[in-house]
């Protein structure tokens, strides 16, 4: 049978795990998703032979747009 101290410790552990989970999810959505989309556009533009300048501009535009969408609609 769990004692009161063990119950408090479990509650504290659960809260800490939830904070870590929220931090990881925030980092992955605000940085990871836009970065991977920007890289995908960058390499797609290179494969289509549009040149490095167009590829960089497209990648930055997609990154900024995806970052804005995530920050606006998915983070609370």
C-alpha positions in Angstrom: 0.0 0.0 0.0 1.3 3.4 -0.9 2.0 5.9 1.8 1.1 9.6 1.6 4.7 10.5 0.8 4.8 8.1 -2.1 1.6 9.5 -3.5 3.0 13.1 -3.3 6.2 11.9 -5.0 4.2 10.3 -7.8 2.2 13.5 -8.3 5.4 15.5 -8.4 6.9 13.1 -10.9 3.9 13.2 -13.1 3.9 17.0 -13.1 7.6 17.0 -14.0 7.0 14.5 -16.9 4.2 16.7 -18.2 6.4 19.8 -18.2 9.1 17.9 -20.1 6.6 16.6 -22.6 5.2 20.0 -23.2 8.7 21.4 -23.7 9.6 18.8 -26.2 6.3 19.2 -28.1 6.7 23.0 -28.2 10.3 22.7 -29.6 9.3 20.1 -32.2 6.3 22.1 -33.5 7.9 25.5 -33.4 11.3 24.6 -34.7 11.3 21.0 -36.1 8.2 21.1 -38.3 9.1 24.5 -40.1 12.7 23.5 -40.4 11.9 20.1 -42.1 9.4 21.8 -44.4 12.0 24.5 -45.3 14.7 21.9 -46.0 12.2 19.8 -48.1 11.5 22.9 -50.2 15.2 23.8 -50.5 16.1 20.4 -51.8 13.1 20.2 -54.1 14.0 23.5 -55.7 17.6 22.3 -56.1 16.4 19.1 -57.8 14.2 21.1 -60.1 17.3 23.1 -61.1 15.9 26.5 -60.1 19.2 27.6 -58.6 20.6 28.1 -55.1 19.2 31.6 -54.7 15.6 30.6 -55.5 16.0 27.5 -53.3 17.2 29.6 -50.3 14.5 32.2 -50.8 11.8 29.5 -51.0 13.2 27.6 -48.0 13.2 30.8 -45.9 9.7 31.8 -47.0 8.3 28.3 -46.2 10.1 28.2 -42.9 8.7 31.6 -41.8 5.2 30.8 -43.0 5.2 27.4 -41.3 6.6 28.9 -38.1 3.9 31.6 -38.2 1.1 29.0 -38.7 2.4 26.9 -35.8 2.8 29.8 -33.5 -0.6 31.3 -34.4 -2.8 28.2 -34.5 -1.2 25.4 -32.5 0.4 26.9 -29.5 -1.6 28.1 -26.5 
